Amino acid sequence: MNYMHHQRLAVLAHRVLVKHVVLVNHVVLVNHSFSATNNFLLYAKSDFPNPRNNGFSFFRAFSFAAANRRTPDPDDPSTLMKEDGVALCSQMWIDNFRVPDATVTNLTSFLRRFELWVLAYQKVCADEMGAYMPRSAIQRSALEDLLGLRNAVLDSRFKWGARLEFFIKSPKDKTEYESLSKRKIRAILTTTQPAPFQDKIVQEVLFMILEPIYEARFSEKSFAFRPGRNAHSVLRVIRRSFAGYLWYIKGDLSTILDGMKVGLVISALMRDVRDKKVIDLLKAALVTPVITSQVDEGEKKKKKKRKYQKKRVLAEDEPKPDPYWLETFFGFAPEEAEKLPSWGHCGILSPLLANVCLDELDRWMEGKIKEFYRPSKSDVIWNSPDGEVEQGNTSWPEFVPTSGPDKTRKMDYIRYGGHILIGVRGPRADAAILRKQLIEFCDQKYMLKLDSESLPIEHITKGIMFLDHVLCRRVVYPTLRYTATGGKIISEKGVGTLLSVTASLKQCIKQFRKLSFLKGDRDPDPQPCFRMFHATQAHTNAQMNKLLSTMVEWYRYADNRKKVVNFCSYIIRGSLAKLYAAKYKLRSRAKVYKIGARNLSRPLKEKKGQSPEYHNLLRMGLVESIDGLHYTRMSLVPETDYSPFPSNWRPDHEKALLEYIKLDDSKTLEEQRSCLREHGLVSPQDYISMLVWNYKRNAIIVDQLSVGKSGVSDAQRGKELLLGSTHENYDHRSRDEEDKEEGFHAAQI
């Protein structure tokens, strides 16, 4: 009886367990709770196939799975993350580049996506704390606060610039605002404060939504505040497209970057975006006043006594400041890149909004370029009907006059931030008319009052300064060789002009003087950089080598790259020599060079660089070597990069997006297949489809043969026939011949 009781119990447990396995698998697929279920299945696998085993083992398995099953928590914000935030952003970029001209009407759906808010939180935390925070490290309380911030934005309860009421705080902000005194609260409300942590998160979310929309629409003539486009791209475009231009108009519209009227910004946004929630959010960011504390002029004039500053130790969650070499290089920023727009509470959205507003100017100038173009058949370049840049090599010397009534008239335009550069090939009167039209356009569109002095017209012979590089015309005298009648080769001296892009040495000296690296104009004298006084010689040399490497990269496309980098190396080397002379009491730079060598690679402490023992230890590798300064000789500086710049250039990320969209198109796939068929090639997909078709065809034969009179033997022979035919090569015989062959095989069987 006991045995029968246990057997019935085992059968009952088996039935319950089968239903439970199906239920658990369904819960697992929904909630991704794999660990407990895998353990349960491994535990039940040994007992489940055999119903004669003890039934209590099944009840133990059932209770184990029930105890370890994870039920979904409806209040957990992590359940709202249905996919990866980066994948969602990538899909937004693909969709906008696929249809770049469509008006966007539904952006609120992206504001609801919690994945974007988590990704924005990670980015802001990386800026605040100096370290990336993975999603698994975000605490549940932070996710709940982030969800509250998202709901407040959707319900229009969020206020820009809040200083005491927060939906979410920075992880490193430990201030208890409820226990602050009235004096501290008054100071917070009346003095200049950094942007709140929650404002930065909302800005990041809006930026991730709006950037792909406008990057797919922006003009190719703008290069600032955009991914993949920088000052080097501008210099390469100028070298490629501005050769042969006589007159240049250089304009400074950087006052627009200080701010524009809210109505103009909103109207520029609503040309492409028609989502009320996003527009209202941006309008509130522009309208809400920014509280700034006013500094008394009397306090400015008072000179504070210099106190001894104790070395401060950074906290664990505090980001490290920029190193000295990077701060120094930022001091070399050209005039066109110095101003960064900051509009209200928009934060990182300000550069994007500035480009949105100035994109109307870019489009207007593109229309003027087409309107101004008048080709001439007698010209050697730009004489195609459409005025394509590929017609003629514009970087090659032009052996004809660059002006005159029978020459091609053409113009080009480029914008870097709030600075524009226009090149005109033709009479100066055309440039003056264009300048007048540009002044009227800026007055009507941006309410910006410009005059002729702010938009000067300069000839190429005077040299035009743009991005600390001088654009000028260089006359060359190449030798022309051609074959005359009778096969005689004639060599003649020709005259041509080239566009020269030269780094401004005067501007370089000015920047060094601003950074206190030298003094004097005619004979620059290096000054010691006392900022590195307490650093070791190896660390100081390493910092300056990084600065020199960055300077070499900055002047990569300058015609005088060797000269200007060698000058920078001379100034930095002289500054370090004076620093070491003061630090180690060596009196003069000559003494420093004598002990530390020309590149300052030998140790100067206690004059070890002159001792023979140091050379022996260095040779044996027993002492740490000091990296010497780079580029101490002009021959060590790399050559100028003259690599050709394509006319249809796009950044790498845009090329990847367009290539992906092209490959994803069904028409492209069909074109590739037809091309393969034309060349007699077969794609893997076609080969697989042939095998599948062959398998289905032979399966029909097997089914027909298995019903025959011979019974099992016929079916077995049919299977053998099937296995044999699937391994044969596919041929292109007609269907009639195949049917005859099938009938012949059936008759033989």
For each residue, the residues with C-beta under 8 A, 3 or more apart:
1: 4 5
2: 5 6
3: 6 7
4: 1 7 8
5: 1 2 8 9
6: 2 3 9 10 54 55
7: 3 4 10 11 51 52 55
8: 4 5 11 12
9: 5 6 12 13 55 56
10: 6 7 13 14 51 52 53 54 55 58
11: 7 8 14 15 51 55
12: 8 9 15 16 55
13: 9 10 16 17 55 58 59 62
14: 10 11 17 18 48 51 58
15: 11 12 18 19
16: 12 13 19 20 58 62
17: 13 14 20 21 44 48 58 61 62
18: 14 15 21 22
19: 15 16 22 23
20: 16 17 23 24 62 65
21: 17 18 24 25 41 44
22: 18 19 25 26
23: 19 20 26 27
24: 20 21 27 28 37 40 65 69
25: 21 22 28 29 37
26: 22 23 29 30
27: 23 24 30 31 33 37 69
28: 24 25 31 32 33 34 37
29: 25 26 32
30: 26 27 72
31: 27 28 70 72
32: 28 29
33: 27 28 36 37 69 70
34: 28 37 38
35: 38 39 68
36: 33 39 40 65 68 69 70
37: 24 25 27 28 33 34 40 41 65 69
38: 34 35 41 42
39: 35 36 42 43 64 68
40: 24 36 37 43 44 61 64 65 68
41: 21 37 38 44 45
42: 38 39 45
43: 39 40 46 61 64
44: 17 21 40 41 47 48 58 61 65
45: 41 42 48
46: 43
47: 44 50 53 57 58 61
48: 14 17 44 45 58 61
49:
50: 47 53
51: 7 10 11 14
52: 7 10
53: 10 47 50 57
54: 6 10 57
55: 6 7 9 10 11 12 13 58 59
56: 9 59 60
57: 47 53 54 60 61
58: 10 13 14 16 17 44 47 48 55 61 62
59: 13 55 56 62 63
60: 56 57 63 64
61: 17 40 43 44 47 48 57 58 64 65
62: 13 16 17 20 58 59 65 66
63: 59 60 66 67
64: 39 40 43 60 61 67 68
65: 20 24 36 37 40 44 61 62 68 69
66: 62 63 69
67: 63 64
68: 35 36 39 40 64 65
69: 24 27 33 36 37 65 66
70: 31 33 36
71:
72: 30 31 76 79
73: 76 79
74: 79
75:
76: 72 73 79 140
77: 80 81 114 140 143 144 146 147
78: 81 140 143
79: 72 73 74 76
80: 77 114 147
81: 77 78 85 114 115 118 135
82: 115
83: 87 88 115
84: 87 88 115
85: 81 88 89 115 116 118 119
86: 89 90 119
87: 83 84 90 91
88: 83 84 85 91 92 113 115 116
89: 85 86 92 93 116 119 208 212
90: 86 87 93 94
91: 87 88 94 95
92: 88 89 95 96 110 208 209 212
93: 89 90 96 97 212 215 657
94: 90 91 97 98 657 660 661
95: 91 92 98 99 212
96: 92 93 99 100 212 213 215 216
97: 93 94 100 212 216 654 657 658 661
98: 94 95 661
99: 95 96 102
100: 96 97 216 217
101: 217
102: 99
103: 272 273 274
104: 107 213 272 273 274 275
105: 274 275
106: 109 275
107: 104 110 111 209 273 275 277 278
108: 111 112 154 275 277 278
109: 106 112 113
110: 92 107 113 116 209
111: 107 108 116 150 153 154 205 209 277 278
112: 108 109 150 154
113: 88 109 110 116 117
114: 77 80 81 117 118 146 147 150
115: 81 82 83 84 85 88 118 119
116: 85 88 89 110 111 113 119 120 205 208 209
117: 113 114 120 121 146 147 149 150 201 205
118: 81 85 114 115 121 122 135 138 143 146
119: 85 86 89 115 116 122 123 204 208
120: 116 117 123 124 201 202 204 205 208
121: 117 118 124 125 138 142 146 168 201
122: 118 119 125 126 132 133 134 135 138
123: 119 120 126 127 204
124: 120 121 127 128 197 200 201 204
125: 121 122 128 129 132 133 170 171
126: 122 123 129 130 131 132 133
127: 123 124 200 319
128: 124 125 170 171 172 197 319
129: 125 126 133 171 172 317 318 319
130: 126 317 318 319 320
131: 126 317 319
132: 122 125 126
133: 122 125 126 129 137 138
134: 122 137 138
135: 81 118 122 138
136:
137: 133 134
138: 118 121 122 133 134 135 142 143
139: 142 143
140: 76 77 78 143 144
141: 144 145
142: 121 138 139 145 146 168 171
143: 77 78 118 138 139 140 146 147
144: 77 140 141 147 148
145: 141 142 148 149 167 168 169
146: 77 114 117 118 121 142 143 149 150 168 201
147: 77 80 114 117 143 144 150 151
148: 144 145 151 152 167 168
149: 117 145 146 152 153 158 167 168 198 201 202
150: 111 112 114 117 146 147 153 154
151: 147 148 154 155 157
152: 148 149 155 157 158 167
153: 111 149 150 156 157 158 202 281
154: 108 111 112 150 151 277
155: 151 152
156: 153 280
157: 151 152 153
158: 149 152 153 167 198 202 281
159: 162 165 284 288
160: 199 284 285 288 344 345
161: 195 196 199 288 290 291 345
162: 159 165 166 196 198
163: 188 189 193 196
164: 177 185 188 189
165: 159 162
166: 162 169 177 196 197 198
167: 145 148 149 152 158 198
168: 121 142 145 146 148 149 197 198 201
169: 145 166 173 197 198
170: 125 128 173 197
171: 125 128 129 142 317
172: 128 129 315 317 318
173: 169 170 197
174:
175: 180
176: 179 180
177: 164 166 180
178:
179: 176
180: 175 176 177 184 185 188
181: 184 185
182: 185 186
183: 186 187
184: 180 181 187 188
185: 164 180 181 182 188 189
186: 182 183 189 190
187: 183 184 190 191
188: 163 164 180 184 185 191 193
189: 163 164 185 186 291
190: 186 187 291 293
191: 187 188 291 293
192: 291 292 293
193: 163 188 196 291
194:
195: 161 199 200 345 347
196: 161 162 163 166 193 199 200
197: 124 128 166 168 169 170 173 200 201
198: 149 158 162 166 167 168 169 201 202
199: 160 161 195 196 202 203 345 347
200: 124 127 195 196 197 203 204 347 348
201: 117 120 121 124 146 149 168 197 198 204 205
202: 120 149 153 158 198 199 205 206 281
203: 199 200 206 207 346 347 348 349
204: 119 120 123 124 200 201 207 208 348
205: 111 116 117 120 201 202 208 209
206: 202 203 209 210 278 281 282 349
207: 203 204 210 211 348 349 352
208: 89 92 116 119 120 204 205 211
209: 92 107 110 111 116 205 206 212 213 278
210: 206 207 213 214 273 278 349 352
211: 207 208 214 215 352
212: 89 92 93 95 96 97 209 215 216
213: 96 104 209 210 216 217 272 273
214: 210 211 217 218 272 352 355 356 359
215: 93 96 211 212 218 226 227 654
216: 96 97 100 212 213
217: 100 101 213 214 272 359
218: 214 215 222 226 355 359 362
219: 222 359 362 363 366
220: 650
221: 362 365 366 413 414 415
222: 218 219 226 229 355 358 359 362 415 416
223: 226 229 230 231 233 234 237 414 415 416
224: 229 336 337 351 355 415 416 417
225: 341 351 352 354 355 417
226: 215 218 222 223 229 355
227: 215 651 653
228: 650 651 652 653 654
229: 222 223 224 226 233 651
230: 223 233 234
231: 223 234 235 334 336 337 416 467
232: 235 236 556 557
233: 223 229 230 236 237 649
234: 223 230 231 237 238 414 416 466 467
235: 231 232 238 239 467 469 501 557
236: 232 233 239 240 557 645
237: 223 233 234 240 241 242 414 645 649
238: 234 235 241 242 414 421 466 471 499 501
239: 235 236 242 243 395 499 501 557 645
240: 236 237 243 389 394 395 644 645 647
241: 237 238 389 394 412 647
242: 237 238 239 245 412 423 471 499
243: 239 240 394 395 398 498 499
244: 381 382 394 398 402 410 425 497 499
245: 242 248 410 411 412 423 424 425 460
246: 402 403 424 425 426 459 460
247: 423 424 425 426 428 431 457 458 459 460
248: 245 421 422 423 424 457 458 459 460 464 471
249: 420 421 422 424 431 434 435 438 455 456 457
250: 419 420 421 422 455 456 458 464 465 466
251: 419 420 421 422 438 450 454 455
252: 255 418 419 454
253: 256 358 361 418 419 420 442 446 448 450
254: 257 258 339 417 418 419
255: 252 258 418 448
256: 253 260 354 357 358 418 446 448
257: 254 339 340 341 354 417 418
258: 254 255 339 341
259: 341 343 344
260: 256 264 265 343 357 446
261: 264 265 447
262: 265 266 283 286 287
263: 266 267
264: 260 261 267 268 357 445 446 447
265: 260 261 262 268 269 282 286 343 353 356 357
266: 262 263 269 270 279 282 283 286
267: 263 264 270 271
268: 264 265 271 356 357 359 360
269: 265 266 272 273 279 282 353 356
270: 266 267 273 274 279
271: 267 268
272: 103 104 213 214 217 269
273: 103 104 107 210 213 269 270 278 279
274: 103 104 105 270 279
275: 104 105 106 107 108 278 279
276: 279 280
277: 107 108 111 154 280 281
278: 107 108 111 206 209 210 273 275 281 282
279: 266 269 270 273 274 275 276 282 283
280: 156 276 277 283 284
281: 153 158 202 206 277 278 284 285
282: 206 265 266 269 278 279 285 286 346 349 353
283: 262 266 279 280 286 287
284: 159 160 280 281 287 288
285: 160 281 282 288 343 344 345 346 349
286: 262 265 266 282 283 343 344 345 346
287: 262 283 284 344
288: 159 160 161 284 285 344 345
289:
290: 161 344 345
291: 161 189 190 191 192 193
292: 192
293: 190 191 192
294:
295: 299 300
296: 299 300
297: 300 301
298: 301 302
299: 295 296 302
300: 295 296 297
301: 297 298
302: 298 299
303:
304:
305:
306:
307:
308:
309: 312
310:
311:
312: 309
313:
314: 318 320
315: 172 318
316:
317: 129 130 131 171 172
318: 129 130 172 314 315
319: 127 128 129 130 131
320: 130 314
321:
322: 326 327 330
323: 326 327 543 546
324: 327 328 531 532 543
325: 328 329 543 544 546 547 550
326: 322 323 329 330 546 550
327: 322 323 324 330 331
328: 324 325 331 332 515 547
329: 325 326 332 547 550 551 554
330: 322 326 327 333
331: 327 328 511 514 515
332: 328 329 468 508 511 551 554
333: 330 337 338
334: 231 337 338 467 468 507
335: 338 419 468
336: 224 231 416 417 418 419 466 467
337: 224 231 333 334 416 417 467
338: 333 334 335
339: 254 257 258 417 418
340: 257 350 351
341: 225 257 258 259 350 351 353 354
342: 346 347 350
343: 259 260 265 285 286 346 349 350 353 354
344: 160 259 285 286 287 288 290
345: 160 161 195 199 285 286 288 290
346: 203 282 285 286 342 343 349 350 353
347: 195 199 200 203 342 350
348: 200 203 204 207 351 352
349: 203 206 207 210 282 285 343 346 352 353
350: 340 341 342 343 346 347 353 354
351: 224 225 340 341 348 354 355
352: 207 210 211 214 225 348 349 355 356
353: 265 269 282 341 343 346 349 350 356 357
354: 225 256 257 341 343 350 351 357 358 417 418
355: 214 218 222 224 225 226 351 352 358 359
356: 214 265 268 269 352 353 359
357: 256 260 264 265 268 353 354 360 446
358: 222 253 256 354 355 361 362 415 418
359: 214 217 218 219 222 268 355 356 362 363
360: 268 357 363 364 445
361: 253 358 364 365 415 420 441 442 445 446
362: 218 219 221 222 358 359 365 366 413 415
363: 219 359 360 366 367
364: 360 361 367 368 441
365: 221 361 362 368 369 413 420 422
366: 219 221 362 363 369 370 413
367: 363 364 370 371
368: 364 365 371 372 411 413 434 437
369: 365 366 372 373 411 412 413
370: 366 367 373 387
371: 367 368
372: 368 369 409 410 411 424 426 430 434
373: 369 370 382 387 409 410 411
374: 408 409 410
375: 379 382 383 384 385 387 408
376: 379 383 406 407 408 409
377: 383
378: 383 406 407
379: 375 376 382 383 400 406 407 408
380: 383 392 398 399 400
381: 244 391 392 393 394 398 408
382: 244 373 375 379 387 391 392 394 408 410 425
383: 375 376 377 378 379 380 391 392 408
384: 375 387 388 391
385: 375
386:
387: 370 373 375 382 384 391 410
388: 384 391 647
389: 240 241 394 647
390: 647
391: 381 382 383 384 387 388
392: 380 381 382 383 396
393: 381 396
394: 240 241 243 244 381 382 389
395: 239 240 243 498 499
396: 392 393 496
397: 476 478 494 496 497 498
398: 243 244 380 381 402 496 497
399: 380 480 494 495 496
400: 379 380 407
401: 404 407
402: 244 246 398 407 425 497
403: 246 407 425 426 427
404: 401 407
405:
406: 376 378 379
407: 376 378 379 400 401 402 403 404 425 426
408: 374 375 376 379 381 382 383 425
409: 372 373 374 376 425 426 430
410: 244 245 372 373 374 382 387 425 426
411: 245 368 369 372 373 422 423 424 425 426 430 434
412: 241 242 245 369 422 423
413: 221 362 365 366 368 369 420 421 422 423
414: 221 223 234 237 238 420 421
415: 221 222 223 224 358 361 362 419 420 421
416: 222 223 224 231 234 336 337 419 420 421 466 467
417: 224 225 254 257 336 337 339 354
418: 252 253 254 255 256 257 336 339 354 358
419: 250 251 252 253 254 335 336 415 416 466
420: 249 250 251 253 361 365 413 414 415 416
421: 238 248 249 250 251 413 414 415 416 464 466
422: 248 249 250 251 365 411 412 413 431 434
423: 242 245 247 248 411 412 413
424: 245 246 247 248 249 372 411 430 431 434
425: 244 245 246 247 382 402 403 407 408 409 410 411
426: 246 247 372 403 407 409 410 411 430 431
427: 403 430 431
428: 247 431 432 457
429: 432 433
430: 372 409 411 424 426 427 433 434
431: 247 249 422 424 426 427 428 434 435 457
432: 428 429 435 436 457
433: 429 430 436 437
434: 249 368 372 411 422 424 430 431 437 438
435: 249 431 432 438 439 452 455 457
436: 432 433 439 440
437: 368 433 434 440 441
438: 249 251 434 435 441 442 450 455
439: 435 436 442 443 450 451 452 455
440: 436 437 443 444
441: 361 364 437 438 444 445
442: 253 361 438 439 445 446 448 450
443: 439 440 446 447 448 449 450
444: 440 441 447
445: 264 360 361 441 442
446: 253 256 260 264 357 361 442 443
447: 261 264 443 444
448: 253 255 256 442 443
449: 443
450: 251 253 438 439 442 443 454 455
451: 439 454 455
452: 435 439 455 456
453: 456
454: 251 252 450 451
455: 249 250 251 435 438 439 450 451 452
456: 249 250 452 453
457: 247 248 249 428 431 432 435
458: 247 248 250 462 464
459: 246 247 248 462
460: 245 246 247 248 463 464 471 472 473
461: 472 473
462: 458 459
463: 460 470 471 472
464: 248 250 421 458 460 470 471 472
465: 250 468 469 470 471 504 507
466: 234 238 250 336 416 419 421 469 471
467: 231 234 235 334 336 337 416
468: 332 334 335 465 503 504 507 508
469: 235 465 466 501 502 503 504 558
470: 463 464 465 500 501 502 503 504
471: 238 242 248 460 463 464 465 466 499 500 501
472: 460 461 463 464 499 500 502
473: 460 461 497 498 499 500
474: 497 498 499 500
475: 495 496 497
476: 397 495 496 497 498
477: 493 494 495 496
478: 397 493 494 496
479: 491 492 493 494
480: 399 491 492 493 494
481: 489 490 491 492
482: 489 490
483: 487 488 489 490
484: 487 488 489 490
485: 488
486:
487: 483 484
488: 483 484 485
489: 481 482 483 484
490: 481 482 483 484
491: 479 480 481
492: 479 480 481
493: 477 478 479 480
494: 397 399 477 478 479 480
495: 399 475 476 477
496: 396 397 398 399 475 476 477 478
497: 244 397 398 402 473 474 475 476
498: 243 395 397 473 474 476
499: 238 239 242 243 244 395 471 472 473 474
500: 470 471 472 473 474 559
501: 235 238 239 469 470 471 557 558 559
502: 469 470 472 558 559 560
503: 468 469 470 507 508 555 558 559 560 561 564
504: 465 468 469 470 507 508
505: 508 509 560 563 564 567
506: 509 510
507: 334 465 468 503 504 510 511
508: 332 468 503 504 505 511 512 564 567 568
509: 505 506 512 513 518 521 524
510: 506 507 513 514
511: 331 332 507 508 514 515
512: 508 509 515 517 518 524 568 571
513: 509 510 516 517 518 519 524
514: 331 510 511
515: 328 331 511 512
516: 513 527 529
517: 512 513 526 527 529 571 572 575
518: 509 512 513 524 525 526 527 571 575
519: 513 524 525 527
520: 523 524 525
521: 509 524
522:
523: 520
524: 509 512 513 518 519 520 521 571
525: 518 519 520 574
526: 517 518 570 571 572 573 574 575 577 578
527: 516 517 518 519 575 578
528: 575 576 578 579 581 582
529: 516 517 532 575 576 579
530: 533 579 582
531: 324
532: 324 529 535 539 540 543 579
533: 530 579 582 583
534:
535: 532 539 540 543
536: 539 540
537: 540 541 580 596 600 603 604 605 626
538: 541 542 624 626 627
539: 532 535 536 542 543
540: 532 535 536 537 543 544 576 579
541: 537 538 544 545 576 600 601 626 627 628 629
542: 538 539 545 546 627
543: 323 324 325 532 535 539 540 546 547
544: 325 540 541 547 548 572 576 629
545: 541 542 548 549 627 629 630
546: 323 325 326 542 543 549 550
547: 325 328 329 543 544 550 551 572
548: 544 545 551 552 565 568 569 572 629 630 631
549: 545 546 552 553 630
550: 325 326 329 546 547 553 554
551: 329 332 547 548 554 555 565 568
552: 548 549 555 556 561 565 631 637 638
553: 549 550 556
554: 329 332 550 551
555: 503 551 552 558 561 564 565
556: 232 552 553 561 640 641
557: 232 235 236 239 501 561 640 641
558: 469 501 502 503 555 561 564 640
559: 500 501 502 503 640
560: 502 503 505 563 564
561: 503 552 555 556 557 558 564 565 637 638 639 640
562: 565 566 634 637 639 640
563: 505 560 566 567 634
564: 503 505 508 555 558 560 561 567 568
565: 548 551 552 555 561 562 568 569 631 637
566: 562 563 569 570 631 633 634 637
567: 505 508 563 564 570 571
568: 508 512 548 551 564 565 571 572 631
569: 548 565 566 572 573 629 630 631 632
570: 526 566 567 573 574
571: 512 517 518 524 526 567 568 574 575
572: 517 526 544 547 548 568 569 575 576 629
573: 526 569 570 576 577 599 600 629 632
574: 525 526 570 571 577 578 589
575: 517 518 526 527 528 529 571 572 578 579
576: 528 529 540 541 544 572 573 579 580 600 629
577: 526 573 574 580 581 589 592 593 600
578: 526 527 528 574 575 581 582 589
579: 528 529 530 532 533 540 575 576 582 583
580: 537 576 577 583 584 586 592 596 600 604
581: 528 577 578 584 585 586 587 588 589 591 592
582: 528 530 533 578 579 585
583: 533 579 580
584: 580 581 592 604 605 607
585: 581 582
586: 580 581 591 592 595 604
587: 581 591
588: 581 591 592
589: 574 577 578 581 592 593
590: 593 594
591: 581 586 587 588 594 595
592: 577 580 581 584 586 588 589 595 596 600 604
593: 577 589 590 596 597 598 600
594: 590 591 610
595: 586 591 592 602 604 607 609 610
596: 537 580 592 593 600 601 602 603 604 609
597: 593 600 601 602 609 628
598: 593 628 632
599: 573 628 629 630 632
600: 537 541 573 576 577 580 592 593 596 597 604 626 628 629
601: 541 596 597 625 626 627 628 629
602: 595 596 597 608 609 610 614 626
603: 537 596 608 609 614 626
604: 537 580 584 586 592 595 596 600 607 608 609
605: 537 584 608
606:
607: 584 595 604 610 611
608: 602 603 604 605 611 614
609: 595 596 597 602 603 604 614
610: 594 595 602 607
611: 607 608 614 615
612: 615 616
613: 616 617
614: 602 603 608 609 611 617 618 623
615: 611 612 618 619
616: 612 613 619 620
617: 613 614 620 622 623
618: 614 615 621 622 623 625
619: 615 616
620: 616 617
621: 618
622: 617 618
623: 614 617 618
624: 538
625: 601 618
626: 537 538 541 600 601 602 603
627: 538 541 542 545 601
628: 541 597 598 599 600 601 632
629: 541 544 545 548 569 572 573 576 599 600 601 632
630: 545 548 549 569 599 636
631: 548 552 565 566 568 569 636 637
632: 569 573 598 599 628 629 636
633: 566 636
634: 562 563 566 637
635:
636: 630 631 632 633
637: 552 561 562 565 566 631 634
638: 552 561
639: 561 562
640: 556 557 558 559 561 562
641: 556 557
642:
643:
644: 240
645: 236 237 239 240 649
646: 649
647: 240 241 388 389 390
648:
649: 233 237 645 646
650: 220 228 654 655 658
651: 227 228 229 654 655
652: 228 655 656
653: 227 228 656 657
654: 97 215 228 650 651 657 658
655: 650 651 652 658 659
656: 652 653 659 660
657: 93 94 97 653 654 660 661
658: 97 650 654 655 661 662
659: 655 656 662 663
660: 94 656 657 663 664
661: 94 97 98 657 658 664 665
662: 658 659 665 668
663: 659 660 668 669
664: 660 661 668
665: 661 662 668 669
666: 669 670
667: 670 671
668: 662 663 664 665 671 672
669: 663 665 666 672 673
670: 666 667 673 674
671: 667 668 674 675
672: 668 669 675 676 683
673: 669 670 676 677 683 686
674: 670 671 677 678
675: 671 672 678 679
676: 672 673 679 681 682 683 686
677: 673 674 680 681 682
678: 674 675
679: 675 676
680: 677
681: 676 677
682: 676 677 686 687
683: 672 673 676 686 687
684: 687 688
685: 688 689
686: 673 676 682 683 689 690
687: 682 683 684 690 691 730
688: 684 685 691 692
689: 685 686 692 693
690: 686 687 693 694 730
691: 687 688 694 695 726 730
692: 688 689 695 696
693: 689 690 696 697
694: 690 691 697 698 725 726 730
695: 691 692 698 699 722 726
696: 692 693 699 700
697: 693 694 700 701 738
698: 694 695 701 702 721 722 725 726
699: 695 696 702 703 722
700: 696 697 703 704
701: 697 698 704 705 718 721 722 742 745 746
702: 698 699 705 706 715 718 719 721 722
703: 699 700 706 707
704: 700 701 707 708 746
705: 701 702 708 714 715 717 718 746 749
706: 702 703 714 715 718
707: 703 704
708: 704 705 711 714
709: 714
710: 713 714 749
711: 708 714 715
712: 715 716
713: 710 716 717
714: 705 706 708 709 710 711 717 718 749
715: 702 705 706 711 712 718 719
716: 712 713 719 720
717: 705 713 714 720 721 749
718: 701 702 705 706 714 715 721 722 749
719: 702 715 716 722 723
720: 716 717 723 724
721: 698 701 702 717 718 724 725 745 749
722: 695 698 699 701 702 718 719 725 726
723: 719 720 726 727
724: 720 721 727 728
725: 694 698 721 722 728
726: 691 694 695 698 722 723
727: 723 724
728: 724 725
729:
730: 687 690 691 694
731:
732:
733: 737 738
734: 737 738
735: 738 739
736: 739 740
737: 733 734 740 741
738: 697 733 734 735 741 742
739: 735 736 742 743
740: 736 737 743 744
741: 737 738 744 745
742: 701 738 739 745 746
743: 739 740 746 747
744: 740 741 747 748
745: 701 721 741 742 748 749
746: 701 704 705 742 743 749
747: 743 744
748: 744 745
749: 705 710 714 717 718 721 745 746
